Amino acid sequence: MNKSLLRNGLLGISFLYGIALAIMGILGIDGIGVFAAIGGIVIGALWAVYGYLGSDGRTMDA
């Protein structure tokens, strides 16, 4: 799979998630905290998997 396409998809999901949180906050919808926590964990996990699978074994120099 194309890494650029996957990265752009994750960026899009993150962007849409942020918009959804903003709209929920503006409208004062109950349960925004639960939505934020669960969504943050899921999106964070997706980014972690992307980073793990996208790494090629190189280490970062300090």
N, C-alpha and C positions, 0 to 999 in steps of 0.2 A: 504494500500500500504506500502511496505517496505521503511522505512525512509532512510536506507542506500543506497538503489537503487536510490531514488530520489535525495539524496545528491550527489551521484556520477554522476548522470546525469547532475545536475546543475554545478558541477565542470568541467565536460567535455564540456558543452556549454560555460562556462566562458573561458576555455582554448582555445577552437576553435575560440572564438571571439577575444581573444588576438592575436592569430596567424593571423587571418584575418586582424586585424588592423596593425600588423607589416608588413605584405606583402603589404598592401595598402600604407603604409608609405614608404617602400623601393621603390616601383614602382612609387611613386609620383602621385597616382590617385586622381583626383579632387573629392571633396565631402566627403573626409575622416572625416571632422569635423561633418558633419550631421550624417554620419554612426556611429561615435563614440558616439555622444550625444544620438541618439535614441537607439542604442544598449545598452549603459550604463544604460539608464533609464529602459529599458525592463528587462535586466539581474538583475539590482538592485531590481526591483519590484518583480521578481521571488524569489530572495533570501529573501526579506522581507516577502513574503507570506509563504515561507518555514519556516522561523523562527517563524512567528506568529502561523501557524498551528502546528508546531512541539513543541511549548511551552506547558508545562504541568501546568502552573500557579505558578511555583516557582519564587521567587524573588531573585535577586542578592544581596548578602550581601556586604556592602561597607567596 
